[in-house]
Amino acid sequence: MSFLNPVTVQKLRRFRSISRGFWSFVIIAALILVSFFAEVFINSRALVVYHDGSFYFPTYGEMIPGRTFGLDYAYETNYRDLKKKMQEEVSGGFVLMPPVPYNPYENDLRLNEYPPFPPSFSQRHFLGTDNVGRDILARLVYGFRTAILFSFILLFLNYTVGITIGCSMGYFGGKFDLFFQRIIEIWSNIPFLYVIIIISSIVVPSFMILILIMAFFGWIGITWVMRTMTYKEKEREYILAVRSLGASHFRIIFRHIIPNTISVIVTYAPFAISGGIVALTSLDYLGFGLPAPTPSWGELLSQGWQNMEAWWISASVVGALVVTLMTVTFTGEGIREAFDPKKHTVYE
C-alpha cells in the first residue's frame, strides 16, 4: 500500500482493526463474488462434459443440442439426464454438474405431487422450491445479483448527480443555491410510489427503467450533505490559497473539495446500497418491480406470504435479507468509524 496516502493507509488499518466491520465486509464481498459467478455454482448446465474423447464446457458457452451427445432431440441438452445416462451405460464419459443443478427459471415438477416442495438434499433442492417448482436457492442467489447490481448502478447515478449539484450549490451559493433549493423542495414532495404505479400501468418496468425512476428521486439526500460540507470546506485556508493562485472553479471543486469530503461519501455508500436493496425488494413485493419471471427477493416474499404453510420460502428470503442488510450495515459502521476525522486530527 505504498502508493496510497499515509492518512488513507492509517484509515484502512483502523478499519481492519474493527473486527465486526471488517469481517462483515469480507462476507458481503464473498457473497457478491459468488453471485457474479453464480453459473459455476447454481446452473442447469454442466460445468464439464466428456463425451467420445472430447471435452465440452457448456456453462458460459452456446446451447449444445442433445444430438451432440447421442440423444434423440435437437433442443438444449438436459445435463442431469445425460449424467444419469452416462452413469448407467459406463461409457467412459462423465458430466460434472454444479452443486445446485438447477437454474432460477426451471420448473422441477414431479408426478402426482404439487409444488412447493420442502428442502431436499437428495433432490438437490437445499432450500426447497417455490409454488411453481423453481429452486429457491437459485432464485435467491440470482435475485441477490440483480439487487446488488441495481444498488451499485443506482448509487453511481445518485452520487454523480447529487455530489455535482450539492458541491455546486455550496460553492457558488447565492441565487444558484436558492434556485436549486426550491427545485429540490418541489422534487422531494412528488409522491415517488405513485409515479412507480403510474409508469407500471403504462409500460412493463424493466431493470433500467426502475433505476432511472429511482435515480430521478434518489439524488436529493446526498445533495444536501455535500452542500453543507462544501459550505464548510470552501472557507478553509487551502481553498483560499488555491483560489488566489488562479485555479478554476472546476479544479477547486473536483480536485480539492470533493477529495477532502471523501470520508462523508464513503461513509454514506454502504447505507445507500442497503437502501437500494430494500427499495427493489419492496417494489417487487408490491408487484411494481421487475417483471416475472425475473429472480427477485420481493417476489419470493410475496409467495411466502401467500403460502404460509411453505415456511421454507419466507424463512429463506428473510434470512437472506437479514444477513445481507446486517453485513452491509456493519460494514458502513466500520467505515464511518475508520474514516472519522476526529480519529486523525490534532487540535491545537
C-alpha positions in Angstrom: 0.0 0.0 0.0 3.0 2.3 -0.5 1.2 4.1 -3.4 -1.6 5.3 -1.0 -1.6 8.4 1.1 -0.3 7.8 4.6 -3.5 9.1 6.1 -5.5 6.7 3.9 -3.3 3.8 4.9 -3.9 4.7 8.6 -7.7 4.7 8.0 -7.6 1.3 6.2 -5.6 -0.1 9.1 -8.1 1.3 11.5 -10.9 -0.4 9.5 -9.0 -3.7 9.6 -8.9 -3.4 13.4 -12.7 -3.1 13.7 -13.5 -6.8 13.6 -17.2 -6.6 13.1 -17.0 -4.2 10.2 -14.0 -5.9 8.5 -15.5 -9.4 8.7 -18.9 -8.1 7.5 -17.1 -6.6 4.5 -15.4 -9.9 3.8 -18.7 -11.8 4.0 -20.6 -9.3 1.7 -17.7 -9.2 -0.7 -17.7 -13.1 -0.8 -21.5 -13.1 -1.4 -21.1 -10.6 -4.3 -18.3 -12.6 -5.8 -20.3 -15.8 -5.7 -23.4 -14.2 -7.1 -21.4 -12.7 -10.1 -20.1 -16.2 -10.9 -23.4 -17.9 -9.9 -23.5 -20.0 -13.1 -20.5 -22.0 -11.7 -22.3 -23.0 -8.5 -26.0 -22.9 -9.5 -27.0 -23.8 -13.0 -28.8 -26.5 -15.0 -25.9 -26.5 -17.5 -22.9 -28.8 -16.8 -19.5 -27.4 -15.9 -17.7 -30.1 -17.9 -18.9 -32.9 -20.2 -16.5 -35.5 -21.6 -18.1 -37.5 -24.5 -16.5 -39.5 -27.3 -13.0 -38.2 -26.5 -14.0 -34.6 -26.5 -14.5 -32.1 -23.7 -17.4 -29.6 -23.6 -17.8 -26.6 -21.4 -21.5 -25.6 -21.7 -21.7 -23.2 -18.7 -20.7 -20.0 -20.4 -20.9 -21.3 -24.0 -23.6 -21.6 -26.6 -26.5 -24.0 -26.4 -25.5 -27.6 -27.2 -28.2 -29.8 -28.6 -28.9 -33.2 -27.3 -27.9 -34.9 -30.6 -24.3 -33.9 -29.9 -24.3 -36.4 -27.1 -26.3 -39.1 -28.9 -29.7 -38.1 -27.6 -32.8 -38.1 -29.8 -33.7 -34.4 -29.7 -32.3 -31.1 -31.1 -33.1 -28.7 -28.3 -30.7 -28.0 -25.4 -29.3 -31.0 -23.6 -30.8 -31.9 -20.2 -27.5 -32.4 -18.4 -29.0 -34.1 -15.4 -30.5 -36.8 -17.5 -27.3 -37.0 -19.5 -25.3 -37.6 -16.3 -27.7 -40.4 -15.3 -27.4 -42.0 -18.8 -23.6 -41.9 -18.8 -23.5 -43.4 -15.3 -25.8 -46.3 -16.3 -24.0 -47.0 -19.6 -20.5 -46.8 -18.1 -19.3 -45.4 -21.4 -16.2 -43.7 -20.1 -17.7 -40.3 -20.4 -18.8 -38.1 -17.5 -20.8 -35.0 -16.6 -19.7 -32.6 -13.9 -22.7 -30.6 -12.6 -22.7 -27.6 -10.3 -23.5 -28.2 -6.6 -27.1 -26.9 -7.3 -28.0 -28.3 -10.8 -31.0 -26.0 -11.4 -31.3 -22.6 -13.0 -33.6 -19.9 -11.5 -36.2 -20.2 -14.2 -36.5 -24.0 -14.4 -39.7 -25.8 -13.1 -38.8 -29.1 -11.5 -42.2 -30.9 -11.3 -42.9 -34.4 -10.1 -45.5 -36.9 -11.0 -48.7 -36.8 -8.7 -47.1 -34.1 -6.5 -47.7 -30.4 -6.4 -45.2 -27.6 -5.5 -44.0 -26.0 -3.4 -41.7 -28.9 -2.3 -39.8 -28.8 1.0 -36.0 -28.7 1.2 -34.4 -32.0 0.0 -30.8 -32.9 -0.1 -31.5 -36.0 -2.3 -33.2 -33.8 -5.0 -30.5 -31.0 -4.5 -33.2 -28.5 -3.6 -31.4 -27.4 -0.4 -33.9 -24.6 0.4 -36.9 -26.2 -1.3 -38.9 -24.9 -4.3 -41.4 -22.2 -4.7 -45.1 -22.6 -5.7 -44.2 -23.4 -9.4 -41.3 -25.8 -8.7 -38.4 -23.4 -9.1 -35.4 -23.8 -6.9 -35.4 -21.2 -4.1 -31.6 -21.1 -3.6 -31.1 -20.5 -7.3 -33.6 -17.6 -7.2 -32.1 -16.2 -4.0 -28.6 -16.1 -5.5 -29.6 -14.7 -8.9 -32.0 -12.3 -7.2 -29.2 -11.1 -5.0 -27.0 -10.5 -8.1 -29.9 -8.4 -9.6 -30.4 -6.5 -6.4 -26.7 -5.7 -5.8 -26.2 -4.6 -9.4 -29.3 -2.5 -9.1 -27.9 -0.9 -5.9 -24.5 -0.2 -7.3 -25.8 1.4 -10.5 -28.3 3.4 -8.5 -25.6 4.5 -6.1 -23.3 5.6 -9.0 -26.1 7.7 -10.6 -27.3 9.2 -7.3 -23.8 10.1 -6.3 -22.8 11.5 -9.7 -25.8 13.8 -9.8 -26.1 14.6 -6.0 -22.4 15.3 -5.4 -22.1 17.5 -8.5 -25.2 19.6 -7.7 -24.6 19.6 -3.9 -21.0 20.8 -4.3 -22.0 23.4 -6.9 -24.8 24.7 -4.5 -22.4 25.0 -1.6 -19.5 26.5 -3.7 -21.4 29.1 -5.7 -24.1 29.9 -3.2 -26.3 32.9 -3.7 -29.1 32.7 -6.4 -27.7 29.5 -7.7 -28.1 27.9 -4.3 -31.6 29.3 -3.8 -32.8 28.2 -7.2 -31.8 24.6 -6.6 -33.1 24.6 -3.1 -36.6 25.5 -4.5 -36.2 22.8 -7.2 -35.3 20.1 -4.5 -38.1 21.2 -2.3 -40.6 20.7 -5.1 -38.9 17.5 -6.3 -38.9 15.9 -2.8 -42.7 16.4 -2.5 -43.5 14.4 -5.6 -45.0 11.0 -4.4 -42.5 8.5 -5.5 -44.7 5.4 -5.2 -47.5 7.0 -7.2 -45.0 7.7 -10.0 -44.0 4.0 -10.0 -47.6 2.9 -10.1 -48.5 5.2 -13.0 -45.4 4.1 -15.0 -46.0 0.4 -14.2 -49.6 0.8 -15.5 -48.4 2.2 -18.8 -45.2 0.1 -19.5 -43.6 -3.0 -18.1 -40.9 -1.6 -15.7 -37.6 -3.0 -16.9 -34.3 -3.0 -14.9 -33.1 0.2 -16.5 -36.5 2.0 -16.2 -36.7 1.2 -12.5 -33.1 2.5 -12.0 -33.8 5.7 -13.9 -37.0 6.3 -11.9 -35.3 5.8 -8.6 -32.3 7.9 -9.6 -34.7 10.6 -10.5 -35.6 11.0 -6.8 -32.7 9.4 -5.0 -30.0 12.1 -5.5 -31.6 14.5 -3.1 -30.2 13.1 0.2 -26.5 13.2 -0.7 -27.1 16.6 -2.3 -27.9 18.3 1.0 -25.0 16.6 2.7 -22.5 17.7 0.1 -23.9 21.2 0.0 -23.3 21.5 3.8 -19.8 20.1 3.6 -18.8 22.3 0.6 -20.0 25.4 2.5 -17.6 24.5 5.3 -14.7 23.4 3.1 -14.7 26.4 0.8 -13.8 28.8 3.6 -10.7 26.9 4.7 -7.3 28.3 4.1 -6.2 25.8 1.5 -9.2 26.7 -0.7 -8.5 30.4 -0.4 -4.8 29.7 -1.3 -5.7 27.7 -4.4 -8.2 30.3 -5.4 -5.6 33.1 -5.1 -3.3 31.1 -7.4 -6.0 31.3 -10.1 -7.4 27.8 -10.1 -10.7 27.3 -11.9 -13.9 26.6 -10.2 -14.0 23.1 -11.7 -10.5 22.3 -10.4 -11.3 23.7 -6.9 -14.5 21.6 -6.7 -13.3 18.3 -8.2 -9.6 18.3 -7.2 -9.8 19.8 -3.7 -13.2 20.0 -2.1 -14.6 16.6 -3.2 -11.4 14.7 -2.2 -11.4 16.3 1.2 -15.0 15.2 1.8 -14.4 11.7 0.7 -14.9 10.4 4.2 -18.5 11.5 4.1 -19.1 10.0 0.6 -17.5 6.6 1.6 -19.5 6.6 4.9 -22.8 7.0 3.2 -22.2 4.5 0.4 -22.9 1.2 2.3 -26.2 2.6 3.7 -27.2 3.7 0.2 -26.5 0.2 -1.1 -28.7 -1.4 1.6 -31.4 1.2 0.8 -31.3 0.2 -2.8 -31.7 -3.5 -2.0 -34.7 -2.8 0.3 -36.3 -0.4 -2.3 -36.1 -3.0 -5.1 -37.4 -5.8 -2.8 -40.3 -3.7 -1.6 -41.3 -2.8 -5.2 -41.1 -6.4 -6.3 -43.2 -7.4 -3.2 -45.9 -4.9 -4.1 -45.9 -6.0 -7.8 -44.4 -2.8 -9.2 -40.9 -4.0 -9.7 -39.1 -6.3 -12.2 -41.4 -8.3 -14.5 -41.8 -12.1 -14.0 -40.1 -14.5 -14.1 -37.0 -12.4 -13.1 -35.5 -13.8 -9.9 -36.5 -11.4 -7.1 -36.5 -11.5 -3.3 -39.6 -9.4 -3.2 -41.5 -11.9 -5.4 -40.3 -14.7 -3.1 -41.6 -12.8 -0.1 -44.9 -12.4 -1.8 -45.0 -16.1 -2.4 -44.1 -16.8 1.2 -47.0 -14.6 2.4 -49.4 -16.4 0.1 -48.2 -19.9 1.1 -47.7 -19.7 4.8 -47.6 -23.5 5.1 -44.5 -23.5 2.9 -42.4 -22.0 5.7 -39.1 -22.5 3.9 -39.9 -19.8 1.3 -40.3 -17.0 3.8 -37.6 -18.3 6.1 -35.1 -18.3 3.2 -35.8 -14.8 2.0 -36.0 -13.3 5.5 -32.7 -15.0 6.4 -31.0 -13.7 3.2 -32.3 -10.2 3.8 -31.1 -10.2 7.5 -27.6 -11.4 6.6 -27.2 -9.0 3.7 -28.5 -5.9 5.5 -26.6 -6.7 8.7 -23.3 -7.2 6.9 -23.8 -4.0 4.8 -24.8 -2.0 7.9 -21.8 -3.3 10.0 -19.5 -2.5 7.0 -20.9 1.0 6.9 -20.4 1.5 10.6 -16.8 0.2 10.4 -16.1 2.6 7.5 -17.7 5.5 9.4 -15.6 4.9 12.5 -12.4 4.3 10.5 -12.8 7.4 8.4 -14.0 9.6 11.3 -11.7 12.7 11.0 -11.7 13.1 14.8 -9.6 9.9 15.0 -6.8 11.5 12.9 -7.0 15.2 14.0 -4.8 17.0 16.5 -6.3 20.1 17.9 -4.1 23.0 18.9 
